[in-house]
Amino acid sequence: MNDFINIYLKRYKTDYAGNAQALSASGINYSDNKSGTTSPISREANNAPNPYPDVKFMYSTISSNLDKESNILLNQLYKKGELFDRSSNDGSSTLENFYKIVTKPRLAYFDKRNIVKETLKTLNDPYIITQNREDFTKISHGSLINIVKTENKKLQEKIKTASKNHGINPDDIGDKYPIKPEELLNIHGSTCPAASIEFNLADRRPAEFARYVEGLTSPEKSVKTKIKYSDLSPDITESLNALIEQHSDFKPLNWDNIEVTVRPDENAYLNANIQQNHRAKNTRSMVDVLLQSAFMQLGSRGTYNTLTDKRSKEVGGGAGLNQFEIAFVESIVDSDSKKMPIIYMELNDDLTKVLKYNYDFKTTKKHLVNSLDMGKNIITGFLTDVEKNGNIATPQGHEVLLTGYRYDEKGKLWLKYNDTDDGDYFQPSWTDADEFIPKIHHANIPRDVLQEKPNYPGIGYLYLQDYKNLKNGNKKMPS
């Protein structure tokens, strides 16, 4: 397998700026042994020694580093049973990740007490997660000017490098040069897909959420996660191609598994520090900034800039992620969910009319209900202005996370959802399924729910083809 992998990594070992990367498949044991590492990895299954001290000692150590409010939140998480959750990719518990945060080195500009407090708040109530941005409204004008000057200088260098290198289009730098200070004061956040993935981790996998926070606030500024090639595509070559085209930082482990490193852009740390010390009311926490930026980076081929909330321009004019990018990110961040991106409607080239629905109302409803019955939240993209005759008033799309459902006394189905772009409303919302389902453009559905697999290839191939089509200007898609 060494030769096979090295052929596919040949392109990857030179990054998009033309610089050689220290990545090689040599020295990795590629055997046919199918008992290799799987995801998630539990210490119990591998009989590995526990590197952490006694549970009571860890709890006491964490508690001694917290204020009264945080201790109340810690106790609430204990009562909910989520402190001992081990739903993380490496088998570590929520408690163990908090222990690492308070006892291991953190980035100098972060206060470990603030990190733990914001994480505790989110785990106790994931509905407070938001994409609302007013990151620069509370800092001095002089500080804002200095930030803009520094960023414009970096952008200038990026543009020069990109122009000299035929391997990247300068348009992949999704920022307009020069940036003006007023542009940073009037940003409407476009991280709804990333915020939905963040919510899903906090709601369903608290240990993995805490592991992400621990890794992103550590000196490594990253999180390593192990997945299977099959989480991306049944075909290993398609999985590798998708990872390469995505500019992902990855390392093959054996025939079955791969390790992906997830990290935000550097400007995420500037924004997170501002949110730690100068946060405006009802805006993102420092934790929101780091996780959303990391997922945007993973989905946008490393082109996302937290400072301006922009990415490469072929999707949404430089904002958000499209459905296949979302599925790509979720396949890595929440690989155990085993989901597939389902396209529910086909649109004309001008995005002004629904040409047809790929599934009838009854089947779509069954997909949603059965997924929620399995305990799976559903990232759902919908068009906001679809008329009954199929005309689309404006091709505006949005992502929400379906988290539950109920039937009323008349038998009508209502869908529960979280909208991270809902202003100052931090509670679950409900929508009439009869009105919502005809507006659904795409959703990530667990494979076990689908009685018949979609008549299109796996996510690895889909991502690759969709990326090429968009880059060549052959296809339009709502973001």
N, C-alpha and C positions, 0 to 999 in steps of 0.2 A: 504493500500500500504506500510505502514511502515515495516511490516513483510517481504513482498515480496522483497523490496529493501534491507533490512538488510541481507537477505540470500545471495544476490548477492554481497553485499559489504563486506561480512565476510572475504573473501580472501584479498580484497583490503585494509582492515584496518591493515594488516600487510604488510609492504613494502618488496621489494625484498632483503633487507639486514636483514630481520627478526625483524625489529623494529616496535613497535606498532605505529599507526598513529591516531591522534585525529580527526577521521572522523566518524560521526554517522548520521543515518537517523532520529534519534529521534528528536522531537521538530519541525519537518518540517510538514506543513499542507498538507497532500496528500488527497485532496478532488477530487470528480469527476467533479468539476466545470471546464468547458473547457474554461473559460474566463481568465485563468491565464496568466502570463507574456509570451509574445512571442518575437521572435527575428526578426528584430531589435526592440528595445523599443524606442518609441518616447515620449517625455514629453507631447506633445500636445495630443496624444491619451490617456494618462493616467491622464491628467489634473494636472500634477505635477508642482509645482512652479519652475520658472527658477532660478537656483542658481548662474547665471552669471550676471555681470553688463551690462550696456548699450553697444551696439555694437561699437559705436564710442569710448567709454572709453577703451574697450578691445583693439581695433585697435591701439589707441594712446599709451597704455601701452606697447604693444608688440613692436611697432615701436621705442619707446624710448630706448629699450634694444638692438637695432640692429644697425649694421654699414650701410654705404651707399649701399653696394652691396646687403645686405639682405633686405633693405627697397625697393629696386628696384624689387627684387624677390617677396616680399610681395605684392607690388602693382600689379605686373603681375598676381599673383594668384587671387587677388581681381577682376581684369578686366576679368579674365576667368570665374568668378563666383564660383570658387572652395572654397573660404574662408567660404562661407555660406552653403556648402554641408553638408548634415546630413545623409550620407550613413553609418554611424558608427553603431555598434551593440547596443550601448546604446542611440542612438539618438543625441549625442553631435556633434557639428559642428567642422569643421577644425579650425575655428577661436578660438572657446572655448578651444580646446586642445592646441593650441599655447599659449593661455592665461594662462593655467595651467602650461605649461612648464616654462614660465618666472616668474610666481608669486608663485608657490608652490615649496617646497624643491626638489632639484635634488641630485643625488649621488655626493659626494664631489669631485670626480676626473673628473667630466664632467662640462664643461662650457656651461651654458644654451644658450649662444649666438651661440656657435658652433652647438649645437643640433638643434636649429631653422634654422640656415643657411643651414646645410646639408639636413634637411627635406624640406626646401623651394626649394633647388636645385633639389631634386629628384621629388617633385610634379610638378615642372615646366617642367621637362624633364625626365620622367622615364627611358629613354633609356641610361642614365648614370649609371644605376644600373649594378653592375658587381660582379662576383665571383673571380676576379683576386686577388691573394694573394702574397704579399711580406712583410708580417706584421713585420718581425724581421730584415729586411735588413738595417734599418735606426737607429737601437739602438746600443749601445756600446756592445762590445764582453763580457765585464764583466756583463752587465745586462742580456744578453742572457744566460750566464752560470748560473747565479742565478735563472733565470726562469726555466731552465731545472732541476736544483737540486731540487727546490721546487716541481716541477711536478713529478719527479721520486719518491720523498718521498711520495707524495699522492698516486701515482700508487701502490707503495709497500703496503700501507695500504689497498687499494682497493682489491688487489689480495689476501691478507691474509683474509680479510673479506669474499670475494667471495668463497675462498677455504673451509672455515669453514661452509658455508651456502649451503645446498643442493638445495635451491630454485633458485639459479642463477649459470650459467655456467661461469667460469672464462674467457672463450672466448668472453663473452659479453662485456668485457673490451677490446675495439677494438684497444688498443695501445700496441706496442711492448716495453717491459721493458728491459733495460733502454732506454729512449729516448736520442738520441745524438743531440748536438747542430746543426750539419749540416743538420739534417733531417728537422728542422724547417725553414731552409733557402731555401729549394727546394720543396715546397709544391705546387702542381697544384690543385687548389680548385675543390672540388667535390660537391658543393652546388647548382648545376644547378636547381634542382627541387624547392628548397627553394627560390632561387633568382627569379624564375619565379612566384612563389606565391607572393613574395614581389612586383615584377613589377605589377602584376595584381591589387593589392591593390592600389598602387600609381596611376595607370592608370584609374581605374574604381571607386575606393572608397577612395578619398583623406581624408575624415574625419576619416575613419577607420584606414588608414595608420598613420595619425597624432595621433590617440588614442593609437596605438601600440607603437609609439615612446615615447609618454608621459608616458605610463605605464612602459616600459622597462628601462627608464632613471630615474624613481622615486625610492625612497627608497624601495618600494615593489618589484622592479625588475620583474614585472609580469603584465599580462593583463588577466582580467576575461571576458569571452565571453559566452553568453547564446545561446544555440542551442536547437533544438528539437531532441528527440530520433530518429524520422523518418528521420532526416538529415543523419544519419548513416545507418539505416536499418529500414524497416517497422516493424520489430519484436523488441520489447523493450529488450528482453533477449539477442538478438544478439548484440544490441547496447551496452548494459552493459558489455557483454563478451569482445567485442572489446576494450572498454575503459579500462577494467581491464588488459587484456593482453598487452595493449599498455603502462601500468604503467602511465596512465594519472592521473592528479590531477583534480578530478571532484566532483561535489556535485549535487545530484538530487534536483530539485525544486518542481516539481509536476508530475502528470501523463504524461505531454507532454514535459516538458522542463528540461534541465540540464545546469549547469554552469561548464565550463572547464577553468582552469587556465593554461595559456601558459607562459613559462619562458625559457630563454636560460640557458646553463650551466655557471658555475662561470667563467670559462676561457674566455668566451665571453667578459666579462668586462675588463679583462686584455688586450685582443686584441683590443677592441674598444678604450681603453685609448691610446694604442700605435698608433692606426690609427688617433686619434684626434691630437696627438702631433708629430708623426714621420711618417706620411703617405708617401709612395712611389708613384710616378706618375702612374696614371691609375690603381690604386688598390682600393679595397673596402673602402667606407666611414665608419665612426663609426656607422652610422645608418644601413648600409648594414650588418655589422658584427652582430649587435644585432638581427635584424629581421631574417636573415638567420639562425643564431644559434638557435633561438627560434623554428623555423619551423623544423629544423633538429632534435632537441630534441623531439619535439612532434611526429615526424615520426619514430624515431629510438628507441622508448621505453626508452628514457632517457639515451641512451648510447653514444651520440655524444660528442666529445671533440673538442672544437673550436681550441685549441692550436695545435693539430696534424691533424685536419680535418678528424678524424677517428670515426667510430661507430662500433657496433657489427658486427662480421665478416661474418655472413651468407648471407649478401647481398653485392654484388660487392666487395667481399674480404675486407669489412670494409669501403666502400666508397659509398656515395650517398644514395638514397632511391629507392625502387622498386615501381611499378605502383600502388599497393594497398596501400602502405604507403603514397604515394603522394595524392591519393584520400582521404585517411583518414584525412590527414592534411587539404586539401582543404575543406572537408566537415565541418570542425570546423572553420577554419579561414575565409572562404567565403561561409558559409552555405546557404545564399540566392541564390546562383548560381544553386542549385539543380542539381548537376552533378552526373554522374555515370561513373566508369572506364570501358572503352570498350577495349577489346583485339581484335586487328585486324588480327593478324597472330599467327599461332601455329608453334612452332619450335621443332626440334628433341631434344633428351636429351643432345646431345653434343653441341647444339647451332651452328650447322654448316649448317643447311638447313631449309628453310621455307617449312613446310609440307602442309599447306593450309592457305588460307585467309578466315576469318570468314565472311567478307563482300566483295562484289564485288567493283570494282573501282567506279562505278557510285554511289553506296550507301554511300561509305566512303566520296566521294566528297560532296554529299548532306549533310551528317552530319556536315562537316566542314563549308560549306557555310551557312547553316541555323543557325548554332550556332553563327557565326560571325554576321549574319543579326540580331540576337537577342541582339547584343551588348555584347556577352560573349567571352572573350579571352579563348584560348584552350591550356592547358598544354599538349604537345605532345611528346611522347617518340619514337625515331626512331633508327634504326640500320644504322650505317654509311656506311657499306660495303656489301650491298645486291646486288648480280649480277642478271641479267635478268632471268637466269635459276633457281633462288631461292637459289643458294649457298651463304653462308655467309663467306666472306673471313676472317674477324675477328669479334668476337661477341661483338663489342664495341657499347654501346648505349649512347644516349645523350638526354637531355630534352631541348626543346625550347618552346616559347609561341607564338602561332599564334594570331595575333592582327588585321588582315584585309585581304582583297583580291581585285583583279581587273582583268578584262579581257582586253587583248591587242587588237589591230586592227584586228588580225586574229582570235579572239575568244578564244585564249589560256588563261587558268586560271593561275594566279600567286598569290602565298600566301605570305602575309606580316608576318614577324615574328621578335621576339627579341631573340637574343642569348647572354646570359650573360657571355659566355666563348669565346668571339670573340676578344680577345687581346685588342688593343687600338681603336677598331671601336665601337663608341657609337651612332649608327644610326640604324633605322629599316633596315632589310634585306628583300630580295625577293627571292623566289624559285619557279621553274617550278613545278606546281602541278602534271603533268604527271610523273615527275621523283621522286618527294617526296612521294606521296601517297603510292606507293608500298613498301616504306621503313618504314612506320608507324607500330610500334608494339602495341602501346596503346595510348589512349587519353581520357581525361575526358570530356564527352559530356553531355549537359543539358538534363534532362529527357524528357522535352517537345519536343525535336527534334527527339527522338527515336519513330518511329511509332510502333515498336514492341520491348518490353523490352528484353534484353539479356536473354538467357536461363540458367542463373546462378543466385544465390541468391544475396541478398543485400550486400553492402560494409562491414557491420559489420561481417557477416558470412564469406565473402571472406577474409577479413583481418585476421580473427582468423585462418581459415584453411590454408591460405598461410603461415602465421607465423609458424604454427605447422609443415607444410611440410618442410619448409626451415630449421627449427631447427633440424628436424629429418633426414635431408639429403636426402629427398625423391624427391626433385624438384629443378631444376636449373632455374634461371631467369636472364635475363640481367638487370643491374641496370640502 
